[in-house]
Amino acid sequence: MSRYSCSYLVKNSPARLELLYDDLLNLSVFEVMHRRSDRFVLVEMPGKVSFSQLVTIELFNKIVSPSEIQIELLVKNNELPLRVNNRCRQCFDAIHQIITEHYRGICLTKISA
């Protein structure tokens, strides 16, 4: 099973977080499985890749102070990570780039990867 995770510390902005969710939905190969203010789960729709390569994206956010939110990103699938550049890693990199570009110019700290 492939799993890639990362944490970010960003400026507290619920409106910006909603825009981030909308940007992720624009990837168009994912559908919403679960959406709450503190959790957002997307699953890849079957048809383009094998079932073991279907990716699940989980975003968790929690308010750590009145001015900051911690965003936890988890991207996973059932594919064995036999190659460094596997499908799960490609999706993780794309989502990491979306988050980084979305919060560019505002307090964005990558905590771990």
C-alpha atoms as a printed R data frame, in Angstrom:
    type eleno elety resid chain resno       x      y       z
1   ATOM     1    CA   MET     A     1   0.000  0.000   0.000
2   ATOM     2    CA   SER     A     2   1.363  3.419  -0.971
3   ATOM     3    CA   ARG     A     3   0.920  6.262   1.505
4   ATOM     4    CA   TYR     A     4   2.311  9.769   1.361
5   ATOM     5    CA   SER     A     5   1.608 12.398   3.982
6   ATOM     6    CA   CYS     A     6   2.539 15.951   4.803
7   ATOM     7    CA   SER     A     7   1.537 18.658   7.283
8   ATOM     8    CA   TYR     A     8   1.252 22.381   6.675
9   ATOM     9    CA   LEU     A     9   0.774 25.309   9.025
10  ATOM    10    CA   VAL     A    10  -1.138 28.102   7.285
11  ATOM    11    CA   LYS     A    11  -2.870 31.355   8.082
12  ATOM    12    CA   ASN     A    12  -6.362 30.761   9.468
13  ATOM    13    CA   SER     A    13  -8.759 31.576   6.649
14  ATOM    14    CA   PRO     A    14 -11.888 29.411   6.331
15  ATOM    15    CA   ALA     A    15 -12.738 31.073   3.006
16  ATOM    16    CA   ARG     A    16  -9.303 30.213   1.577
17  ATOM    17    CA   LEU     A    17  -9.686 26.623   2.808
18  ATOM    18    CA   GLU     A    18 -13.001 26.326   0.941
19  ATOM    19    CA   LEU     A    19 -11.287 27.632  -2.208
20  ATOM    20    CA   LEU     A    20  -8.593 24.990  -1.754
21  ATOM    21    CA   TYR     A    21 -11.276 22.294  -1.559
22  ATOM    22    CA   ASP     A    22 -12.838 23.655  -4.754
23  ATOM    23    CA   ASP     A    23  -9.453 23.609  -6.525
24  ATOM    24    CA   LEU     A    24  -9.000 19.962  -5.563
25  ATOM    25    CA   LEU     A    25 -12.440 19.152  -6.940
26  ATOM    26    CA   ASN     A    26 -11.386 20.693 -10.252
27  ATOM    27    CA   LEU     A    27  -8.970 17.792 -10.716
28  ATOM    28    CA   SER     A    28 -12.145 16.149 -12.135
29  ATOM    29    CA   VAL     A    29 -11.079 12.537 -11.633
30  ATOM    30    CA   PHE     A    30 -12.098 12.636  -7.963
31  ATOM    31    CA   GLU     A    31 -15.447 12.720  -6.245
32  ATOM    32    CA   VAL     A    32 -16.278 13.793  -2.707
33  ATOM    33    CA   MET     A    33 -16.677 10.936  -0.268
34  ATOM    34    CA   HIS     A    34 -16.851 13.082   2.864
35  ATOM    35    CA   ARG     A    35 -16.851 16.844   3.431
36  ATOM    36    CA   ARG     A    36 -16.977 18.647   6.751
37  ATOM    37    CA   SER     A    37 -15.333 21.802   7.980
38  ATOM    38    CA   ASP     A    38 -12.483 19.787   9.533
39  ATOM    39    CA   ARG     A    39 -12.220 16.859   7.085
40  ATOM    40    CA   PHE     A    40 -12.310 16.479   3.323
41  ATOM    41    CA   VAL     A    41 -12.035 13.073   1.628
42  ATOM    42    CA   LEU     A    42 -11.870 12.545  -2.130
43  ATOM    43    CA   VAL     A    43 -11.790  9.223  -3.963
44  ATOM    44    CA   GLU     A    44 -10.693  8.664  -7.526
45  ATOM    45    CA   MET     A    45 -13.391  7.442  -9.883
46  ATOM    46    CA   PRO     A    46 -12.747  4.063 -11.545
47  ATOM    47    CA   GLY     A    47 -12.138  3.781 -15.250
48  ATOM    48    CA   LYS     A    48  -8.754  5.291 -16.046
49  ATOM    49    CA   VAL     A    49  -6.476  3.123 -13.893
50  ATOM    50    CA   SER     A    50  -6.614 -0.299 -12.239
51  ATOM    51    CA   PHE     A    51  -8.433 -0.610  -8.922
52  ATOM    52    CA   SER     A    52  -5.204 -0.966  -6.938
53  ATOM    53    CA   GLN     A    53  -4.036  2.381  -8.335
54  ATOM    54    CA   LEU     A    54  -7.197  4.312  -7.408
55  ATOM    55    CA   VAL     A    55  -6.156  7.107  -5.069
56  ATOM    56    CA   THR     A    56  -7.855  8.397  -1.917
57  ATOM    57    CA   ILE     A    57  -7.052 11.917  -0.724
58  ATOM    58    CA   GLU     A    58  -7.697 12.932   2.876
59  ATOM    59    CA   LEU     A    59  -7.300 16.488   4.152
60  ATOM    60    CA   PHE     A    60  -7.697 17.132   7.865
61  ATOM    61    CA   ASN     A    61  -7.514 20.593   9.334
62  ATOM    62    CA   LYS     A    62  -7.516 21.840  12.875
63  ATOM    63    CA   ILE     A    63  -7.227 25.273  14.350
64  ATOM    64    CA   VAL     A    64  -4.011 25.448  16.369
65  ATOM    65    CA   SER     A    65  -4.325 29.134  17.262
66  ATOM    66    CA   PRO     A    66  -6.702 31.954  16.356
67  ATOM    67    CA   SER     A    67  -4.425 32.849  13.441
68  ATOM    68    CA   GLU     A    68  -3.231 29.411  12.209
69  ATOM    69    CA   ILE     A    69  -4.652 26.171  10.830
70  ATOM    70    CA   GLN     A    70  -2.758 22.911  10.548
71  ATOM    71    CA   ILE     A    71  -3.581 20.981   7.367
72  ATOM    72    CA   GLU     A    72  -2.750 17.268   7.282
73  ATOM    73    CA   LEU     A    73  -2.583 15.740   3.806
74  ATOM    74    CA   LEU     A    74  -2.729 11.978   3.277
75  ATOM    75    CA   VAL     A    75  -2.705 10.411  -0.195
76  ATOM    76    CA   LYS     A    76  -2.992  6.625  -0.396
77  ATOM    77    CA   ASN     A    77  -3.885  3.682  -2.598
78  ATOM    78    CA   ASN     A    78  -3.458 -0.108  -2.669
79  ATOM    79    CA   GLU     A    79  -0.641 -0.113  -5.205
80  ATOM    80    CA   LEU     A    80   2.675 -1.545  -4.045
81  ATOM    81    CA   PRO     A    81   5.256  1.250  -4.269
82  ATOM    82    CA   LEU     A    82   7.680 -0.729  -6.439
83  ATOM    83    CA   ARG     A    83   8.671  2.383  -8.387
84  ATOM    84    CA   VAL     A    84   9.675  5.707  -6.861
85  ATOM    85    CA   ASN     A    85   7.426  7.610  -9.256
86  ATOM    86    CA   ASN     A    86   4.242  5.563  -8.791
87  ATOM    87    CA   ARG     A    87   0.662  6.764  -9.332
88  ATOM    88    CA   CYS     A    88   0.111  7.619  -5.671
89  ATOM    89    CA   ARG     A    89   3.301  9.697  -5.556
90  ATOM    90    CA   GLN     A    90   2.291 11.565  -8.718
91  ATOM    91    CA   CYS     A    91  -1.070 12.496  -7.175
92  ATOM    92    CA   PHE     A    92   0.605 13.514  -3.908
93  ATOM    93    CA   ASP     A    93   3.042 15.784  -5.765
94  ATOM    94    CA   ALA     A    94   0.196 17.388  -7.751
95  ATOM    95    CA   ILE     A    95  -1.844 18.085  -4.610
96  ATOM    96    CA   HIS     A    96   1.202 19.372  -2.735
97  ATOM    97    CA   GLN     A    97   1.768 21.804  -5.604
98  ATOM    98    CA   ILE     A    98  -1.871 22.964  -5.483
99  ATOM    99    CA   ILE     A    99  -1.620 23.613  -1.729
100 ATOM   100    CA   THR     A   100   1.709 25.411  -2.086
101 ATOM   101    CA   GLU     A   101   0.427 27.635  -4.904
102 ATOM   102    CA   HIS     A   102  -2.863 28.264  -3.105
103 ATOM   103    CA   TYR     A   103  -1.128 29.580   0.012
104 ATOM   104    CA   ARG     A   104   1.790 31.300  -1.780
105 ATOM   105    CA   GLY     A   105   2.587 34.648  -0.230
106 ATOM   106    CA   ILE     A   106   0.828 33.857   3.027
107 ATOM   107    CA   CYS     A   107   2.172 32.065   6.045
108 ATOM   108    CA   LEU     A   108   2.816 28.535   4.716
109 ATOM   109    CA   THR     A   109   5.076 26.230   6.671
110 ATOM   110    CA   LYS     A   110   5.647 22.633   5.627
111 ATOM   111    CA   ILE     A   111   5.936 20.735   8.899
112 ATOM   112    CA   SER     A   112   6.752 17.236   7.661
113 ATOM   113    CA   ALA     A   113   6.669 15.004   4.626
